[in-house]
Amino acid sequence: MKKQLGAGAWRRWVVEQEASGQTQKEFAAAKGVSVSTLQFWVYKLRREARRAAAPQLLPAEVVSSTALAAR
């Protein structure tokens, strides 16, 4: 039975792979994991980063104004 790696370990490996200059296939082979699993984590972590960087919408309140009616 293979040991399950947590998200923190995968995060470190993805950063390490990107800095290594190796292809995903080469890096996965060196670590003894499947390339598809590495690719899944690359996709998942990039998606999380995009979501975290997305602007957050704040609630707005619309109030009536007489400013335009006064003209």
C-alpha positions in Angstrom: 0.0 0.0 0.0 1.4 3.4 -1.0 1.7 6.2 1.5 -0.8 9.0 1.0 0.8 12.5 0.8 -1.0 15.5 2.2 -1.7 18.8 0.5 1.3 20.4 2.1 3.7 17.8 0.7 2.2 18.1 -2.7 2.4 21.9 -2.5 6.2 21.6 -1.8 6.7 19.1 -4.6 4.9 21.3 -7.1 7.0 24.3 -6.2 10.1 22.1 -6.3 9.2 20.7 -9.7 8.6 24.1 -11.2 12.0 25.3 -9.9 13.8 22.2 -10.9 13.7 22.7 -14.7 12.6 19.1 -15.1 9.5 18.1 -17.0 6.5 16.9 -14.9 7.2 13.4 -16.3 10.9 13.4 -15.2 10.1 14.8 -11.8 7.3 12.3 -11.2 9.5 9.4 -12.2 12.3 10.7 -9.8 9.8 10.9 -6.9 8.1 7.6 -7.7 4.7 9.0 -8.3 2.4 8.9 -11.3 2.6 11.9 -13.6 -1.2 12.1 -13.7 -1.2 12.6 -9.9 1.4 15.3 -10.1 -0.6 17.0 -12.9 -3.8 16.8 -10.8 -2.0 18.6 -7.9 -0.5 21.3 -10.2 -4.0 21.9 -11.6 -5.7 21.9 -8.1 -3.1 24.2 -6.5 -3.2 26.7 -9.4 -7.0 26.8 -9.3 -6.9 27.5 -5.5 -4.4 30.3 -6.1 -6.6 31.9 -8.8 -9.6 31.7 -6.5 -7.7 33.3 -3.6 -6.5 36.1 -5.9 -10.0 36.8 -7.3 -11.5 40.0 -6.2 -14.1 39.6 -3.5 -17.4 41.4 -4.0 -18.8 43.4 -1.1 -22.4 44.0 -0.4 -23.8 47.4 -1.5 -26.8 49.2 -0.3 -28.9 51.2 -2.8 -30.6 54.2 -1.3 -33.0 56.6 -2.9 -31.8 60.2 -3.5 -33.5 63.4 -4.4 -30.4 64.9 -5.9 -31.5 64.2 -9.5 -35.0 65.3 -8.9 -33.9 68.8 -7.7 -32.3 69.7 -11.1 
